[in-house]
Every structure is written in structure tokens, then in C-alpha cells.
Amino acid sequence: MFKGSLPALVTPFANGQVDVDALKKLVNWHVDQGSNGLVPVGTTGESPTLTHAEHDMVVEIVVAEAAGRIPVIAGAGSNNTAETVRLVKAAKAAGADAALVVTPYYNKPTQAGLIAHFTAAAECGLPIIIYNIPPRSVVDMTPDTMATLAKHDMIVGVKDATADLSRVPATRMRCGADFIQLSGEDATALGFNAHGGIGCISVTANIAPKLIAQFQEATLAGDYTAALAQLDRLMPLHEAVFTEPGLVGAKYGMSLLGLCREDVRPPLVGLTDGTKEKIRAAMVHAGSVSYTHLTLPTMLAQCRSRWSPYH
């Protein structure tokens, strides 16, 4: 059920609030573009700065708008086990197909603590995708710990953001071929799938969903020649988007496509001009948009700024 291109969906804002209309449009756009699923309210969905009510609302809207056309894996991460359980239960009540649960950050649990945390989440009765991202959580779930958790019927896979491609066969060896492995890093997604992965929870897919869905389809069909050619188009965009925090880059690219505003919540801030130019150029290279389409709105925006009475 969970494979291919799974965009880590941004949460659009307008005037400081969740832009519900834009969110609904994004869901339908991703379905039309061939995305294989959606992952709302993760890091890219700015879950750390959403209220609990907003978090639950976004999941409910995405599930309702997807309407069973593609699966929804709802973010349910917290370093508080009780809060994680609440989020998983809310995702289940909303009708999500699974929950993405990050390894607890900051408080650095032991491997035994990780087993207790994820077991509690799994007992809610919704399929759980483990999110292992040591650079952010400062704790690394070992393949052996993952193998212990994989024995639970509700713990079905992992989003691996270790950037260590050897982890894929190591996890496959311990957890079995049916244990779902999804990449958490766009730039290494080709190698990840070649090692046994079956998809990517992608940030760049917010900007180029059709191309990334085609890229994933090629890797899963074993056509790595086609996938490499697609990666040649995508790699500058992967790099540009992550020059600064990835979700900020994704929202800027989406704003150029007219999909949503580039607004983010503090402590995140808008991109520098240099990064904006990198993203614009990378979008042209990827074929996401034409040079003319980008330059005219950019020129108009610059003119408005230059001639504004407030500058």
C-alpha cells in the first residue's frame, strides 16, 4: 500500500492561519500529478509550530479530500509517549491509513525506551511507520531494535533518514522483505530503492510531484537508466531546496507555481535572495516550469517592491 512517491506535504498558511482552501487544492493536485500517497503534518508540514487542534484538523482535511484515492500517512511524532499515543488515536479516528512516528528527540531514550515508545503507539491499532532520523532526533534506532519492533503486527515499516544506504539491506536482513522501507532523503532515493527500498517520503515532490512519481516508478520497475536520467533533472532541485530548511524552499517553489503562499511560522523565516534564485533555476532545469513563467512574475514582484510607497 505504501510505496512510490509520497510527498511530505507542506501546510499552507495565509494571514497566520492554515489555508484550508489551498490545502484541499494541494491534495487534489498531488492526486492528479500521480503521487502515490501523502504524508501531512510531519516536519515539512511544520508540525512543531501547529497547535494540537490545527494538527488534527490538517489530518482530517487531507484524509477527507484524498477520499481513498491515495493513502494518507499522518504525522504523529512527539518526544512524549502519551502525546504520541494521542496523535495516533486522532489519526486513526480521522481515517488515516497509517501514522508516521519519529524517534523521540531531545530526551535521548535508550533502545529499550524506543521499544516501549513505539509499542505504545502500535497498541492504538493503526499501522505505524517508524521515522528514524538521527541528525534531528539525536538518537538512532538500530536494525536489531527495528527487528524487535517489526514483530508487532502494527509496525509495518520505516522512513529511513540516516543517509546510510547500507542500512537498507541490513534492515531487510533482520526485518524481512515485507517490511516497508521508505527513503527519507530525496538525493539518495535511487540508491535506496536499488538496495531494497520501495519509495520515498519526499520534500521535493511538493514542487515536482509528477517527475518524482515517474522517477519512483522507474526505480521500482528496475529501469535505473531512465531513473538516472530523471535524477539528473532533479538533483539541482534537491540541492537547491535544501540550501536552507527544506520546507521553506518547498513553499517558495510552490508559490512560484501558484499553489500556495511561501509563508512559514517562526522560528523559520523566508529564504535569502540567493537561495530563491537557485530554486528558480533548478525548477527550470527540472522542467517544472518554463523560464518565461518564472521571470515575468519575478520581475513584476521586483517592480512592486521597488515602487512601493513603503520602501
VOLOKE-30086 format. One record per residue (C-alpha): residue number from 1; residue in one letter; x, y, z. Coordinates in pm, 1 decimal. Layout:
# VOLOKE-30086
<NUM,A,<X,Y,Z>>,
...
# end
This chain:
# VOLOKE-30086
<1,M,<0.0,0.0,0.0>>,
<2,F,<280.2,243.7,88.1>>,
<3,K,<527.7,275.6,-197.9>>,
<4,G,<647.6,511.3,-469.7>>,
<5,S,<637.0,887.2,-431.1>>,
<6,L,<484.3,1002.7,-103.5>>,
<7,P,<512.9,1382.5,-72.2>>,
<8,A,<584.1,1515.3,274.7>>,
<9,L,<302.2,1764.2,241.4>>,
<10,V,<352.0,2127.5,340.1>>,
<11,T,<89.7,2303.8,549.4>>,
<12,P,<-9.7,2621.3,360.6>>,
<13,F,<-67.0,2938.5,562.4>>,
<14,A,<-244.5,3264.2,488.9>>,
<15,N,<-254.8,3554.7,734.3>>,
<16,G,<-105.9,3334.9,1003.1>>,
<17,Q,<-372.0,3064.1,977.4>>,
<18,V,<-388.9,2728.6,799.4>>,
<19,D,<-510.0,2796.8,445.7>>,
<20,V,<-778.2,2529.1,420.6>>,
<21,D,<-870.4,2602.8,59.3>>,
<22,A,<-507.9,2581.2,-53.8>>,
<23,L,<-461.8,2258.6,143.0>>,
<24,K,<-756.4,2095.4,-31.3>>,
<25,K,<-626.5,2207.6,-370.1>>,
<26,L,<-285.0,2060.1,-292.2>>,
<27,V,<-435.0,1719.9,-215.9>>,
<28,N,<-619.9,1711.3,-546.3>>,
<29,W,<-317.2,1841.4,-735.6>>,
<30,H,<-99.7,1561.3,-598.0>>,
<31,V,<-359.0,1302.4,-695.3>>,
<32,D,<-371.2,1446.8,-1047.4>>,
<33,Q,<9.2,1455.3,-1069.0>>,
<34,G,<41.0,1085.6,-986.9>>,
<35,S,<168.3,1095.1,-628.2>>,
<36,N,<125.9,757.2,-460.0>>,
<37,G,<28.6,886.8,-116.7>>,
<38,L,<53.0,1187.6,114.8>>,
<39,V,<227.7,1246.6,445.6>>,
<40,P,<79.9,1553.2,619.9>>,
<41,V,<190.9,1716.4,947.6>>,
<42,G,<545.0,1587.1,953.4>>,
<43,T,<848.1,1813.0,979.9>>,
<44,T,<779.3,1950.3,631.7>>,
<45,G,<419.6,2012.8,739.8>>,
<46,E,<552.5,2234.7,1021.9>>,
<47,S,<404.0,2014.1,1291.0>>,
<48,P,<628.3,2167.4,1562.4>>,
<49,T,<452.7,2503.5,1520.6>>,
<50,L,<96.9,2379.4,1469.9>>,
<51,T,<-141.4,2376.3,1763.8>>,
<52,H,<-290.1,2040.3,1856.1>>,
<53,A,<-622.0,2149.6,1708.0>>,
<54,E,<-453.7,2255.7,1382.4>>,
<55,H,<-259.3,1930.1,1363.0>>,
<56,D,<-576.0,1722.0,1395.1>>,
<57,M,<-763.4,1946.6,1152.8>>,
<58,V,<-499.6,1913.7,880.3>>,
<59,V,<-507.9,1534.5,904.6>>,
<60,E,<-888.2,1533.6,887.1>>,
<61,I,<-891.1,1761.9,581.1>>,
<62,V,<-625.4,1565.4,392.3>>,
<63,V,<-796.0,1231.6,461.6>>,
<64,A,<-1136.6,1366.0,360.7>>,
<65,E,<-1006.1,1530.3,44.0>>,
<66,A,<-799.2,1226.6,-59.7>>,
<67,A,<-1118.9,1022.5,-20.7>>,
<68,G,<-942.8,689.6,-52.7>>,
<69,R,<-782.7,772.9,-387.6>>,
<70,I,<-433.3,756.5,-237.7>>,
<71,P,<-324.5,654.8,113.3>>,
<72,V,<-254.3,908.6,386.5>>,
<73,I,<21.7,852.9,642.5>>,
<74,A,<-40.6,1106.9,917.6>>,
<75,G,<246.4,1253.7,1113.0>>,
<76,A,<214.3,1162.8,1479.6>>,
<77,G,<554.5,1241.7,1621.1>>,
<78,S,<640.3,1362.2,1968.8>>,
<79,N,<909.5,1301.8,2228.3>>,
<80,N,<627.3,1247.3,2477.7>>,
<81,T,<486.8,894.0,2453.1>>,
<82,A,<144.8,995.1,2586.9>>,
<83,E,<120.9,1271.6,2326.8>>,
<84,T,<227.9,1031.4,2052.4>>,
<85,V,<-49.4,793.5,2154.3>>,
<86,R,<-299.9,1080.1,2142.3>>,
<87,L,<-184.6,1178.3,1794.1>>,
<88,V,<-201.9,820.3,1664.7>>,
<89,K,<-551.6,778.6,1805.7>>,
<90,A,<-660.3,1105.5,1642.6>>,
<91,A,<-513.2,994.5,1308.5>>,
<92,K,<-697.4,664.9,1335.7>>,
<93,A,<-1024.5,843.1,1415.9>>,
<94,A,<-975.7,1069.0,1113.5>>,
<95,G,<-939.4,766.8,886.8>>,
<96,A,<-567.5,786.2,810.5>>,
<97,D,<-414.4,471.0,665.0>>,
<98,A,<-106.6,482.0,890.4>>,
<99,A,<87.3,705.8,1127.0>>,
<100,L,<445.4,824.7,1090.2>>,
<101,V,<608.2,823.2,1434.5>>,
<102,V,<950.2,981.4,1479.9>>,
<103,T,<1210.8,855.3,1724.5>>,
<104,P,<1178.3,1075.8,2036.1>>,
<105,Y,<1402.8,1378.3,2004.9>>,
<106,Y,<1597.5,1572.7,2268.3>>,
<107,N,<1539.3,1335.9,2561.8>>,
<108,K,<1758.5,1062.7,2402.3>>,
<109,P,<1589.2,736.2,2509.4>>,
<110,T,<1777.8,408.3,2510.2>>,
<111,Q,<1692.7,130.8,2265.0>>,
<112,A,<1468.8,-16.5,2536.5>>,
<113,G,<1296.6,319.6,2563.4>>,
<114,L,<1241.5,324.6,2187.1>>,
<115,I,<1082.1,-19.6,2201.8>>,
<116,A,<846.9,96.0,2478.6>>,
<117,H,<758.0,417.3,2291.9>>,
<118,F,<676.7,251.8,1959.0>>,
<119,T,<497.6,-40.4,2119.4>>,
<120,A,<264.9,205.6,2294.7>>,
<121,A,<195.6,375.5,1961.0>>,
<122,A,<132.8,43.7,1788.2>>,
<123,E,<-117.0,-64.9,2052.4>>,
<124,C,<-354.0,205.4,1920.1>>,
<125,G,<-435.6,-27.3,1630.6>>,
<126,L,<-316.8,187.6,1338.4>>,
<127,P,<-22.7,78.7,1117.5>>,
<128,I,<295.9,255.2,1227.4>>,
<129,I,<583.7,372.1,1008.7>>,
<130,I,<893.6,432.2,1221.7>>,
<131,Y,<1073.0,756.0,1136.4>>,
<132,N,<1443.2,716.3,1207.3>>,
<133,I,<1625.9,1045.9,1162.2>>,
<134,P,<1936.2,1059.8,1385.0>>,
<135,P,<2056.5,1404.0,1266.0>>,
<136,R,<1741.1,1565.0,1409.3>>,
<137,S,<1639.7,1336.1,1693.7>>,
<138,V,<1996.5,1266.7,1815.7>>,
<139,V,<1903.8,903.4,1871.2>>,
<140,D,<1949.0,622.8,1621.2>>,
<141,M,<1726.4,315.4,1620.3>>,
<142,T,<1947.9,17.0,1543.3>>,
<143,P,<1844.2,-250.1,1291.0>>,
<144,D,<1824.0,-500.4,1576.7>>,
<145,T,<1579.9,-279.4,1767.2>>,
<146,M,<1378.7,-235.2,1449.8>>,
<147,A,<1368.3,-613.3,1409.8>>,
<148,T,<1223.1,-645.8,1758.7>>,
<149,L,<955.0,-388.1,1679.7>>,
<150,A,<880.3,-543.1,1340.0>>,
<151,K,<738.7,-846.3,1520.5>>,
<152,H,<439.8,-629.6,1617.0>>,
<153,D,<163.0,-661.5,1357.1>>,
<154,M,<101.7,-284.8,1355.7>>,
<155,I,<464.5,-179.5,1299.6>>,
<156,V,<490.6,-216.5,925.1>>,
<157,G,<787.3,-14.5,803.8>>,
<158,V,<1040.1,264.5,837.6>>,
<159,K,<1113.8,604.1,690.2>>,
<160,D,<1492.2,592.1,693.3>>,
<161,A,<1667.0,928.9,702.0>>,
<162,T,<2004.4,802.1,820.2>>,
<163,A,<2159.5,866.1,473.5>>,
<164,D,<2336.7,531.0,521.6>>,
<165,L,<2242.2,310.8,226.7>>,
<166,S,<2388.6,3.7,396.6>>,
<167,R,<2103.5,28.1,647.5>>,
<168,V,<1854.1,-82.8,381.9>>,
<169,P,<1991.0,-435.8,328.9>>,
<170,A,<2081.8,-460.1,698.4>>,
<171,T,<1720.1,-385.0,792.5>>,
<172,R,<1589.7,-613.4,518.4>>,
<173,M,<1806.2,-895.5,652.2>>,
<174,R,<1667.3,-855.4,1004.2>>,
<175,C,<1307.0,-748.3,939.4>>,
<176,G,<1228.9,-938.5,619.3>>,
<177,A,<1149.8,-836.4,263.5>>,
<178,D,<789.7,-744.0,350.2>>,
<179,F,<897.0,-475.5,598.4>>,
<180,I,<835.3,-145.5,416.8>>,
<181,Q,<1142.8,71.9,372.2>>,
<182,L,<1090.7,429.3,253.7>>,
<183,S,<1370.4,676.5,198.8>>,
<184,G,<1365.5,999.9,393.4>>,
<185,E,<1625.4,1165.0,171.8>>,
<186,D,<1549.4,1277.1,-183.1>>,
<187,A,<1907.4,1286.5,-309.7>>,
<188,T,<1981.7,918.6,-236.8>>,
<189,A,<1639.5,775.2,-324.4>>,
<190,L,<1768.1,592.6,-633.4>>,
<191,G,<2034.3,405.0,-438.9>>,
<192,F,<1791.8,346.0,-154.4>>,
<193,N,<1547.1,164.9,-381.9>>,
<194,A,<1827.8,-27.0,-551.2>>,
<195,H,<1922.4,-157.9,-205.5>>,
<196,G,<1569.3,-278.7,-130.1>>,
<197,G,<1358.5,29.7,-60.3>>,
<198,I,<1021.2,79.4,-225.3>>,
<199,G,<964.1,453.4,-211.6>>,
<200,C,<1046.0,794.6,-71.8>>,
<201,I,<869.6,1038.0,157.7>>,
<202,S,<982.8,1332.9,-47.5>>,
<203,V,<1015.2,1705.2,17.7>>,
<204,T,<1098.4,1796.8,-341.6>>,
<205,A,<779.8,1622.0,-456.5>>,
<206,N,<594.0,1926.0,-326.1>>,
<207,I,<735.6,2111.0,-628.9>>,
<208,A,<784.3,1836.5,-889.8>>,
<209,P,<538.8,1559.4,-799.7>>,
<210,K,<487.7,1421.7,-1149.6>>,
<211,L,<858.2,1384.6,-1226.4>>,
<212,I,<933.4,1229.3,-888.8>>,
<213,A,<642.3,985.9,-925.1>>,
<214,Q,<782.4,885.7,-1265.5>>,
<215,F,<1130.7,854.4,-1114.0>>,
<216,Q,<999.2,626.2,-839.6>>,
<217,E,<805.0,420.7,-1092.4>>,
<218,A,<1121.6,370.3,-1296.5>>,
<219,T,<1324.6,254.2,-996.3>>,
<220,L,<1054.3,11.6,-885.4>>,
<221,A,<1040.2,-130.4,-1239.7>>,
<222,G,<1417.7,-180.3,-1230.0>>,
<223,D,<1474.5,74.2,-1507.3>>,
<224,Y,<1768.1,250.9,-1348.3>>,
<225,T,<1882.7,402.9,-1678.5>>,
<226,A,<1558.7,601.0,-1700.6>>,
<227,A,<1568.3,676.3,-1328.0>>,
<228,L,<1922.3,812.6,-1353.9>>,
<229,A,<1821.0,1041.2,-1639.5>>,
<230,Q,<1533.2,1170.3,-1426.7>>,
<231,L,<1766.0,1216.6,-1130.3>>,
<232,D,<1993.2,1428.3,-1350.0>>,
<233,R,<1697.1,1662.8,-1392.8>>,
<234,L,<1601.1,1651.8,-1025.1>>,
<235,M,<1935.7,1672.4,-844.2>>,
<236,P,<1984.3,2050.4,-877.4>>,
<237,L,<1635.2,2096.0,-733.9>>,
<238,H,<1706.7,1859.5,-443.7>>,
<239,E,<2019.7,2058.9,-361.4>>,
<240,A,<1854.4,2398.2,-404.1>>,
<241,V,<1552.5,2314.3,-188.2>>,
<242,F,<1777.0,2205.1,98.2>>,
<243,T,<2014.7,2502.0,80.6>>,
<244,E,<1808.5,2636.9,369.7>>,
<245,P,<1540.2,2442.2,563.5>>,
<246,G,<1372.5,2220.4,305.5>>,
<247,L,<1012.9,2309.3,380.9>>,
<248,V,<1089.8,2679.2,330.6>>,
<249,G,<1241.5,2600.2,-7.9>>,
<250,A,<947.0,2379.3,-98.4>>,
<251,K,<695.9,2651.1,-12.8>>,
<252,Y,<886.9,2907.4,-216.1>>,
<253,G,<889.2,2678.7,-520.0>>,
<254,M,<519.0,2610.7,-475.1>>,
<255,S,<449.6,2983.7,-454.0>>,
<256,L,<610.1,3024.7,-797.1>>,
<257,L,<367.0,2764.0,-927.2>>,
<258,G,<72.8,2949.6,-772.8>>,
<259,L,<-6.9,2662.3,-536.0>>,
<260,C,<26.5,2837.9,-201.6>>,
<261,R,<194.8,3128.2,-29.6>>,
<262,E,<553.6,3096.1,89.0>>,
<263,D,<458.5,3188.8,447.9>>,
<264,V,<624.3,2989.8,726.9>>,
<265,R,<596.7,3018.5,1102.5>>,
<266,P,<878.9,3135.2,1332.1>>,
<267,P,<1141.7,3040.6,1416.9>>,
<268,L,<1163.7,2966.5,1043.5>>,
<269,V,<1196.8,3265.3,812.7>>,
<270,G,<1180.2,3327.7,439.9>>,
<271,L,<1463.5,3240.8,202.2>>,
<272,T,<1755.0,3461.9,110.1>>,
<273,D,<1754.4,3602.4,-243.0>>,
<274,G,<2044.3,3378.2,-343.9>>,
<275,T,<1858.0,3061.7,-248.0>>,
<276,K,<1546.4,3181.5,-426.8>>,
<277,E,<1746.6,3219.7,-746.1>>,
<278,K,<1892.0,2868.5,-706.0>>,
<279,I,<1542.5,2722.6,-671.8>>,
<280,R,<1410.4,2914.5,-971.3>>,
<281,A,<1698.8,2794.4,-1188.5>>,
<282,A,<1663.8,2436.0,-1064.1>>,
<283,M,<1290.9,2435.2,-1137.2>>,
<284,V,<1363.4,2540.5,-1495.1>>,
<285,H,<1629.6,2269.1,-1523.9>>,
<286,A,<1387.5,2005.8,-1394.8>>,
<287,G,<1119.3,2119.4,-1636.7>>,
<288,S,<878.3,2200.8,-1356.8>>,
<289,V,<823.8,2542.7,-1506.2>>,
<290,S,<944.8,2749.5,-1800.5>>,
<291,Y,<1191.5,3035.3,-1774.7>>,
<292,T,<928.5,3278.8,-1906.1>>,
<293,H,<675.4,3163.9,-1647.6>>,
<294,L,<922.2,3236.7,-1369.9>>,
<295,T,<1081.0,3557.1,-1489.6>>,
<296,L,<765.0,3758.9,-1555.6>>,
<297,P,<614.3,3717.3,-1205.3>>,
<298,T,<957.9,3775.6,-1054.3>>,
<299,M,<1006.0,4097.3,-1249.3>>,
<300,L,<658.6,4218.9,-1152.8>>,
<301,A,<725.5,4142.6,-786.3>>,
<302,Q,<1053.2,4332.6,-801.2>>,
<303,C,<881.8,4629.8,-964.1>>,
<304,R,<608.9,4634.1,-699.9>>,
<305,S,<872.0,4625.0,-427.4>>,
<306,R,<1082.3,4897.3,-590.9>>,
<307,W,<795.1,5137.0,-644.3>>,
<308,S,<607.3,5068.0,-322.9>>,
<309,P,<547.9,5383.8,-115.2>>,
<310,Y,<656.6,5178.8,189.2>>,
<311,H,<1012.8,5131.9,60.0>>,
# end
